[in-house]
Amino acid sequence: MKVLITGGAGYIGAITARTLKDQGYEVLVYDHFASHTPAKLGDISYVKGGILDARTLGQTLSSFHPDVVMHFAAYIQMGESVVNPRKYYDNNFIGTLSLVESMIKAGCHKLVFASTAGVYGNPVQVPIPEDHKKEPENPYGETKLSAERMLKWYDKAYGFKSISIRFFNAAGATDSLGEDHHDESHIIPNIISAQLAGKEFTLFGNDYPTPDGTCVRDYIHVLDLAEAFRLSAEKLMTPEAVTTAYNAGTGHGYSNLEIIKMVESISGKPVSVKFETRRPGDANELVADSSRLQSELSWSPTHSDLESIIKSAYNWHSKK
Ligand SMILES: NC(=O)c1ccc[n+]([C@@H]2O[C@H](COP(=O)([O-])OP(=O)(O)OC[C@H]3O[C@@H](n4cnc5c(N)ncnc54)[C@H](O)[C@@H]3O)[C@@H](O)[C@H]2O)c1
């Protein structure tokens, strides 16, 4: 199978590209390389281009002619999206629209889309099923939800088939690839980096209505996400494929303090923590009900126990 991976130079895209390539898929990465260099891709082919650059995208799609596109390219900072919504509507919504239009022109009608738990907002039911009400708390979640909805209408109009995977908290690393966001906002890399640099880690909010007062999240290893993408792509190649969305998480939540304790236990060193007041928009508890992904695509997370996630991340950050 030929797979084009947008955002394939990023954290999740690059690990997915490597996993697929190692399993014998023909992979082409498409990324504007704004914050990563192609060196991390090793022997994986790539094209430097933006998803809003219809010309380069169109040429790439027509010459590679993928069976399936996996779409990871996006901006991902929720806080930034609140103060600069235009940037997120342009890249995450219009960018997805531009990609889908270019795919249809090139005769490719199958897409796996990197969506987010952020489409739900503050949940009223946990674990969260896919049919939970959707009220995003920021433009980042809103643009992902708008893209999902657009994909549904493109199926009705053009028979364009897509599977959206709503990731909960992607985490973990492989030996050679890990989480390396510019301006990191995710808790595991931030705790590890602070500890390795001998700095304080700032924890926002310890007065949430959770067992220890800190936010609870569902952490899913990036290799398990890559497998969800692979299974979705395989499903899209079958005649019974339908446009749908799945949650991807473990169904088990960990508090921020539990994450800190696990980093301390793996490293054998204390983490120095400074408590700050809550950040706006952080939900109390986000835990996935992923039973549909498990039953319909036979997906099961095999790398996502908390110890394996943090061990892999710690190893990668220590070697960086
Ligand atoms: N990391 C998480 O916990 C998480 C959770 C939920 C959803 N997601 C989604 O997963 C996807 C990947 O996340 P990530 O953590 O790997 O992010 P990342 O920032 O590491 O990777 C995104 C990649 O997309 C590329 N990109 C961005 N805009 C582009 C454009 N206009 N044209 C071409 N390339 C562009 C960037 O250069 C980068 O390489 C995103 O769509 C994100 O919304 C991530």
The ligand as an SDF file (V2000), in Angstrom:
LIG
                    3D

 44 48  0  0  0  0  0  0  0  0999 V2000
    0.5270   15.1640   20.4790 N   0  0  0  0  0  0  0  0  0  0  0  0
   -0.6810   14.8790   20.9760 C   0  0  0  0  0  0  0  0  0  0  0  0
   -0.8360   14.5350   22.1630 O   0  0  0  0  0  0  0  0  0  0  0  0
   -1.8940   14.9730   20.0890 C   0  0  0  0  0  0  0  0  0  0  0  0
   -3.1500   14.7600   20.6660 C   0  0  0  0  0  0  0  0  0  0  0  0
   -4.2760   14.8420   19.8460 C   0  0  0  0  0  0  0  0  0  0  0  0
   -4.1400   15.0960   18.4960 C   0  0  0  0  0  0  0  0  0  0  0  0
   -2.9160   15.2910   17.9570 N   0  0  0  0  0  0  0  0  0  0  0  0
   -2.8200   15.5680   16.5260 C   0  0  0  0  0  0  0  0  0  0  0  0
   -1.8170   14.7520   15.9580 O   0  0  0  0  0  0  0  0  0  0  0  0
   -1.1680   15.4390   14.8910 C   0  0  0  0  0  0  0  0  0  0  0  0
    0.3350   15.3680   15.0750 C   0  0  0  0  0  0  0  0  0  0  0  0
    0.6810   15.9070   16.3470 O   0  0  0  0  0  0  0  0  0  0  0  0
    2.1980   15.9860   16.7830 P   0  0  0  0  0  0  0  0  0  0  0  0
    2.2220   16.0020   18.2650 O   0  0  0  0  0  0  0  0  0  0  0  0
    2.9950   14.9820   16.0240 O   0  0  0  0  0  0  0  0  0  0  0  0
    2.5700   17.4670   16.2510 O   0  0  0  0  0  0  0  0  0  0  0  0
    3.9460   18.0160   15.6150 P   0  0  0  0  0  0  0  0  0  0  0  0
    3.8990   19.5010   15.7460 O   0  0  0  0  0  0  0  0  0  0  0  0
    5.1150   17.3040   16.1810 O   0  0  0  0  0  0  0  0  0  0  0  0
    3.8270   17.6030   14.0850 O   0  0  0  0  0  0  0  0  0  0  0  0
    3.0360   18.3040   13.1660 C   0  0  0  0  0  0  0  0  0  0  0  0
    3.8040   18.3330   11.8640 C   0  0  0  0  0  0  0  0  0  0  0  0
    2.9610   18.9680   10.8950 O   0  0  0  0  0  0  0  0  0  0  0  0
    3.7750   19.8350   10.1270 C   0  0  0  0  0  0  0  0  0  0  0  0
    2.9100   20.8870    9.6140 N   0  0  0  0  0  0  0  0  0  0  0  0
    2.1640   21.7710   10.3310 C   0  0  0  0  0  0  0  0  0  0  0  0
    1.5210   22.5790    9.4860 N   0  0  0  0  0  0  0  0  0  0  0  0
    1.8530   22.2050    8.2280 C   0  0  0  0  0  0  0  0  0  0  0  0
    1.5120   22.6790    6.9380 C   0  0  0  0  0  0  0  0  0  0  0  0
    0.7110   23.7310    6.7620 N   0  0  0  0  0  0  0  0  0  0  0  0
    2.0180   22.0380    5.8710 N   0  0  0  0  0  0  0  0  0  0  0  0
    2.8600   20.9750    6.0240 C   0  0  0  0  0  0  0  0  0  0  0  0
    3.2530   20.5140    7.2130 N   0  0  0  0  0  0  0  0  0  0  0  0
    2.7320   21.1210    8.3050 C   0  0  0  0  0  0  0  0  0  0  0  0
    4.8260   20.3630   11.0780 C   0  0  0  0  0  0  0  0  0  0  0  0
    5.9990   20.8020   10.3600 O   0  0  0  0  0  0  0  0  0  0  0  0
    5.1190   19.1290   11.9280 C   0  0  0  0  0  0  0  0  0  0  0  0
    6.1890   18.3800   11.3840 O   0  0  0  0  0  0  0  0  0  0  0  0
   -1.7340   16.8500   14.8820 C   0  0  0  0  0  0  0  0  0  0  0  0
   -2.7070   16.9230   13.8650 O   0  0  0  0  0  0  0  0  0  0  0  0
   -2.3680   16.9860   16.2400 C   0  0  0  0  0  0  0  0  0  0  0  0
   -3.4710   17.8760   16.2030 O   0  0  0  0  0  0  0  0  0  0  0  0
   -1.7810   15.2470   18.7280 C   0  0  0  0  0  0  0  0  0  0  0  0
  1  2  1  0
  2  3  2  0
  2  4  1  0
  4  5  1  0
  4 44  2  0
  5  6  2  0
  6  7  1  0
  7  8  2  0
  8  9  1  0
  8 44  1  0
  9 10  1  0
  9 42  1  0
 10 11  1  0
 11 12  1  0
 11 40  1  0
 12 13  1  0
 13 14  1  0
 14 15  2  0
 14 16  1  0
 14 17  1  0
 17 18  1  0
 18 19  2  0
 18 20  1  0
 18 21  1  0
 21 22  1  0
 22 23  1  0
 23 24  1  0
 23 38  1  0
 24 25  1  0
 25 26  1  0
 25 36  1  0
 26 27  1  0
 26 35  1  0
 27 28  2  0
 28 29  1  0
 29 30  1  0
 29 35  2  0
 30 31  1  0
 30 32  2  0
 32 33  1  0
 33 34  2  0
 34 35  1  0
 36 37  1  0
 36 38  1  0
 38 39  1  0
 40 41  1  0
 40 42  1  0
 42 43  1  0
M  CHG  2   8   1  16  -1
M  END
$$$$
